[in-house]
């Protein structure tokens, strides 16, 4: 596995305005369910709010997530669909829809949920544009284990495009995973990355679930 950069070209999945020419570090802070209905807020290094994620505690619907920009404008609607049977195994899928200028929904990615929440791999993602996936039937996969805040999004060529982690001093101070960071490689759609993290958060029954 290689860190992103030379193996990954700029790619817009939600919008090119969320693709930076340089590496970006985003801070994710979970909101308390009892006060704000859960979900999380994403800021940059200057504490500017870039994204907000609402789960069923806010939306009132199980299996539904909304990614908004810093001003609260809806960017991405994500819904969990019924399971599909493959080789006698049962998989749930998540579908992510962006909005065009008329407010119409467009499917931009689908994510296959693991058969068990204890699984540390086997989460794959397909995008509507199929970014040179080669002989793979997916565009990205999740490596590592999200509840430990130690996982990455890897493209079909093996390049890491985004990395989830917790700074050691924060982990020791807070003793929880309510605040963590996401390192996004140059050219990668940050809104898409946050959408994937929103789904992982729900799958592992964290701030967006209810």
Secondary structure as UniProt FT lines:
FT   STRAND          2..3
FT   TURN            6..7
FT   HELIX           16..18
FT   STRAND          24..30
FT   HELIX           33..36
FT   STRAND          40..43
FT   TURN            45..46
FT   STRAND          49..54
FT   HELIX           56..59
FT   TURN            62..63
FT   STRAND          64..69
FT   TURN            70..71
FT   STRAND          74..86
FT   TURN            87..88
FT   STRAND          89..99
FT   TURN            101..102
FT   STRAND          105..112
FT   TURN            117..118
FT   STRAND          123..127
FT   TURN            128..129
FT   TURN            134..135
FT   STRAND          140..145
FT   HELIX           146..148
FT   STRAND          150..155
FT   TURN            156..157
FT   STRAND          159..165
FT   HELIX           168..174
FT   STRAND          179..184
FT   TURN            186..187
FT   STRAND          188..189
FT   HELIX           190..203
FT   TURN            204..205
FT   TURN            207..208
//
